[in-house]
Amino acid sequence: MKLVLDKYAHLSSPIHRWESRSKLVALLALIFAFALVQKLVLLPAMLLVTTTLYILSRLPFSFLLSRLRYPGFFIAAVVFFLPLVSGDTVLFSWGFLQVRQEGCLLVLLILTRFLCIMTVSIVLFGTAPFLTSIKSMRSLGLPSIIVDMMLLAYRYLEEFGATLTTMQRAMILRGFQPHIFSRRNLQVLASLTGSLLVRSYDQSKRVYQAMILRGYGQKTNSNYHNSLGEINKFSLVASGVTLMVAFGFVVAEIGF
């Protein structure tokens, strides 16, 4: 399981040069504005803003596709039945299946918002080192326990994924056939899941004990503001423009 959100944090682009704290505030405001959108007439504007941001970030398109793949499967499974059950206006029917207009429009709204929010999130966390983003959250007042949980989750999800891959490879070498659906295979997969959870729990205890031995939980004098540097004029302008765009979406949603 390779997360590597900051794989292209070394690139040079206007979004990469955007100061991390102001970028975090501005893009989060834009994400929340996108989440409020309910009117279909605003979807093209959302796509235009999102596309512009991603082009300015200079991140590879393949990087976006690889990060959207698994969340895309989940959202597709969620909205698959909406055209069949939501609404009263039937577009066409095939046997007992009826595709409804309201359901199709709802799917369009959900998928567009999902695509825009995920893309902006990838731009946010993909254009700066993850540790810098964590420091920015901490400097903006996010509780330290939440910041630490995010950092540890990011760090150890990849390791747990590697452990899962190793265990699956060992099972296959011992004759396990994962593509066959049977009661025995379900029992094996259940045992695999249980073993992975136990290993993860044991490792989390070892990590926590090691952190305690190294002084975790004691007050420190770390100054996150100084370590992140000053907010330059370009960052102020970029944040102002983004906040105005986010405010414009909110006004267009509520006022019209």
C-alpha positions in Angstrom: 0.0 0.0 0.0 1.9 3.0 -1.3 0.4 6.3 -0.1 3.2 8.7 -0.9 0.9 11.8 -1.1 3.9 14.1 -1.3 5.7 12.2 -4.0 5.8 15.3 -6.2 6.3 17.9 -3.5 9.7 18.8 -5.0 8.2 20.2 -8.2 8.3 23.9 -9.0 4.8 25.4 -9.6 2.7 28.3 -8.3 0.9 25.9 -6.0 4.2 24.5 -4.6 5.4 28.1 -3.9 2.2 28.9 -2.0 2.9 29.1 1.7 1.5 26.0 3.5 -0.6 27.6 6.2 -2.4 30.1 3.9 -2.8 27.3 1.2 -4.4 25.0 3.8 -6.9 27.6 4.9 -7.8 28.7 1.4 -8.1 25.2 -0.2 -10.1 23.9 2.8 -12.5 26.8 2.4 -12.8 25.9 -1.3 -13.5 22.2 -0.4 -16.2 23.1 2.1 -17.8 25.5 -0.5 -17.8 22.6 -3.0 -19.4 20.3 -0.4 -22.3 22.9 -0.1 -23.1 23.0 -3.8 -26.5 21.5 -4.6 -27.3 23.3 -7.9 -26.4 21.6 -11.1 -25.7 25.0 -12.8 -22.6 25.4 -10.6 -21.0 22.1 -11.6 -19.2 23.5 -14.7 -17.7 26.3 -12.6 -16.5 23.8 -10.0 -14.9 21.7 -12.7 -13.2 24.8 -14.2 -11.8 25.9 -10.9 -10.6 22.4 -10.1 -9.0 21.8 -13.5 -7.2 25.2 -13.2 -5.8 24.4 -9.8 -4.5 21.0 -11.0 -2.9 22.4 -14.1 -1.2 25.1 -12.0 0.1 22.4 -9.6 1.9 20.6 -12.5 1.1 17.3 -10.9 1.1 14.3 -13.4 -2.4 13.2 -14.5 -1.4 9.6 -13.7 -0.8 10.7 -10.1 -4.4 11.9 -9.9 -5.8 8.7 -11.4 -3.9 6.5 -9.1 -5.2 8.4 -6.0 -8.8 8.4 -7.3 -8.9 4.7 -8.1 -9.9 3.1 -4.8 -12.2 6.0 -3.5 -13.7 6.0 -7.0 -14.7 2.3 -6.6 -16.3 3.1 -3.3 -18.4 6.1 -4.5 -19.4 4.2 -7.7 -20.8 1.4 -5.6 -22.7 3.9 -3.4 -24.4 5.8 -6.3 -24.9 2.8 -8.6 -28.5 2.2 -7.5 -29.6 5.8 -7.2 -30.9 6.1 -10.8 -33.1 3.0 -10.1 -34.6 4.1 -6.8 -34.5 7.9 -6.6 -37.2 10.1 -8.3 -40.5 9.8 -10.1 -39.7 10.7 -13.7 -38.8 7.6 -15.7 -36.4 8.1 -18.6 -36.6 4.5 -19.8 -37.3 1.1 -18.4 -36.0 -2.4 -19.1 -38.1 -5.1 -17.7 -38.6 -4.3 -14.0 -35.7 -1.8 -14.0 -36.6 1.8 -14.4 -34.0 4.6 -14.8 -35.2 7.8 -13.2 -34.2 11.4 -14.2 -33.9 12.7 -10.6 -31.6 9.8 -9.7 -29.3 10.4 -12.7 -29.0 14.1 -11.8 -28.2 13.2 -8.3 -25.5 10.8 -9.4 -24.0 13.6 -11.6 -24.0 16.0 -8.6 -22.4 13.5 -6.3 -19.7 12.4 -8.7 -18.8 15.9 -9.7 -18.5 17.0 -6.1 -16.5 13.9 -5.2 -14.1 14.5 -8.2 -13.6 18.2 -7.4 -13.1 17.7 -3.6 -10.7 14.8 -4.0 -8.7 16.6 -6.7 -8.4 19.8 -4.5 -7.4 17.6 -1.6 -4.7 15.9 -3.7 -3.4 19.4 -4.8 -3.4 20.5 -1.1 -1.4 17.5 0.2 0.5 16.7 -2.9 2.3 20.0 -3.4 4.0 20.1 0.0 5.9 17.6 2.2 3.4 15.8 4.4 5.3 16.8 7.5 5.0 20.5 6.5 1.3 20.1 6.1 1.1 18.5 9.6 3.1 21.4 11.1 0.8 23.9 9.3 -2.3 22.2 10.9 -0.6 22.4 14.3 0.4 26.0 13.9 -3.2 26.9 13.0 -4.5 25.5 16.3 -5.4 21.9 15.5 -5.1 19.8 18.8 -1.8 18.0 19.0 -3.4 14.6 19.6 -5.3 14.8 16.3 -2.1 15.9 14.5 -0.2 13.0 16.0 -2.9 10.5 15.0 -2.8 11.7 11.4 0.9 11.5 11.2 1.1 8.0 12.7 -1.8 6.8 10.6 -0.1 8.0 7.4 3.2 6.5 8.5 1.9 3.0 9.5 -0.8 2.4 7.0 1.9 1.8 4.4 3.7 -0.6 6.7 0.5 -2.5 7.5 -0.1 -2.7 3.7 3.3 -4.3 3.3 2.6 -6.8 6.1 -0.7 -7.7 4.4 1.1 -8.2 1.1 3.7 -10.5 2.7 1.0 -12.6 4.4 -1.0 -12.9 1.2 2.1 -14.0 -0.7 2.9 -16.6 2.0 -0.7 -18.0 1.8 -0.5 -18.3 -2.0 2.8 -20.2 -1.7 1.1 -22.6 0.6 -1.6 -23.4 -1.9 -4.2 -20.8 -1.2 -6.3 -19.9 -4.3 -7.8 -16.4 -3.7 -10.0 -16.4 -6.8 -12.1 -19.4 -5.7 -15.2 -18.6 -3.6 -15.7 -21.2 -0.9 -16.4 -21.6 2.7 -12.8 -22.6 3.4 -11.4 -19.5 1.6 -13.7 -17.3 3.6 -12.4 -18.9 6.9 -8.8 -18.3 5.7 -9.5 -14.7 4.8 -11.2 -14.2 8.2 -8.2 -15.6 9.9 -5.9 -13.3 7.9 -8.0 -10.3 8.9 -7.9 -11.3 12.5 -4.1 -11.9 12.4 -3.5 -8.5 10.8 -5.6 -6.7 13.4 -3.8 -8.5 16.3 -0.4 -7.6 14.7 -1.5 -4.0 14.2 -2.6 -3.7 17.8 0.6 -5.2 19.2 2.7 -2.9 17.0 0.7 0.1 18.1 1.4 -0.7 21.7 5.1 -1.0 21.0 5.2 2.3 19.2 3.3 4.0 21.9 5.6 2.6 24.6 8.6 3.7 22.6 7.1 7.2 22.3 6.5 7.4 26.0 10.1 6.4 26.7 11.3 9.2 24.5 9.2 11.8 26.3 6.0 11.9 24.3 3.3 13.9 26.0 5.6 16.4 27.8 5.3 20.1 27.0 7.8 21.4 24.5 8.7 24.9 23.3 8.5 24.1 19.5 7.6 27.2 17.5 5.8 26.0 14.4 5.3 29.5 13.1 9.0 30.2 12.9 9.8 26.8 11.4 7.3 27.4 8.6 8.5 30.9 7.6 6.6 34.0 6.7 3.6 34.4 4.5 4.7 36.2 1.3 2.8 38.5 -0.9 2.1 35.9 -3.6 0.6 33.6 -0.9 -1.6 36.4 0.4 -2.9 37.1 -3.1 -3.5 33.4 -4.0 -5.3 32.9 -0.7 -7.4 36.0 -1.2 -8.5 34.9 -4.7 -9.3 31.4 -3.6 -11.3 32.6 -0.6 -13.3 34.9 -2.9 -14.0 32.0 -5.3 -15.1 29.9 -2.4 -17.3 32.7 -1.1 -18.7 33.1 -4.5 -19.9 29.5 -4.7 -21.5 29.8 -1.3 -23.3 33.0 -2.3 -24.4 31.5 -5.6 -25.8 28.4 -3.8 -27.6 30.3 -1.1 -28.6 33.5 -2.9 -29.8 32.3 -6.3 
